């Protein structure tokens, strides 16, 4: 699919695949669910002209390890992220976080004291409620969904991922987003990560967002149906020093819907 994460990091929650591009001040990109670092490929390529860009697939996602009984909760991803920052030798990088990556970055800063030069939150899971109706249904019936015949599972995943985008996803992009979740390993992994998503992981930090001590900018797809506009406004109210930028003609998957506008926003913020 033209995107590689060749490096390995052995985390407490499985092998993490990661990559680094470019040179300059460090920027770490965090993906969301049910995605992987693949969604950052276009943005990362542009940012790498000025920055050293770190990308990684969370355990249980993309090319990173998927296994039975794996813990892939937001708290687990937070632990892995903190370990990766140490592994990379980064004391205060810029961080760009999408979807559940936003919750991971916020928890790492507020609960573990991770320091960022600046933080960009992109359609971030951050304030309750979050998760689509489908997401909540799967949480309640994860074993039932995990037992679906593979063909039905694939059809369901394809349809679900398309709802994250405002524009029609190109066939090769949709294939790349769906592929990690197929087969004897990928299918249960998909339902595992949803089953372990819990709003308590944002409830634990929601009232502390004003304590963030770095420059913060928020970007949101104006047509996001997974996390509607009221979530963006709520998050902005909770971080008094943050600005909100609407990304036009973009749904939740802003990296695919309008990568040019998102990249321009990040280039202005990161410098």
Beta strands, then each sheet from edge to edge (+ up, - down):
strand 1: 7-11
strand 2: 14-21
strand 3: 25-30
strand 4: 51-57
strand 5: 94-99
strand 6: 118-124
strand 7: 215-221
strand 8: 243-247
sheet 1: 1+ 2- 4+ 3+ 5+ 6+ 7+ 8+
end
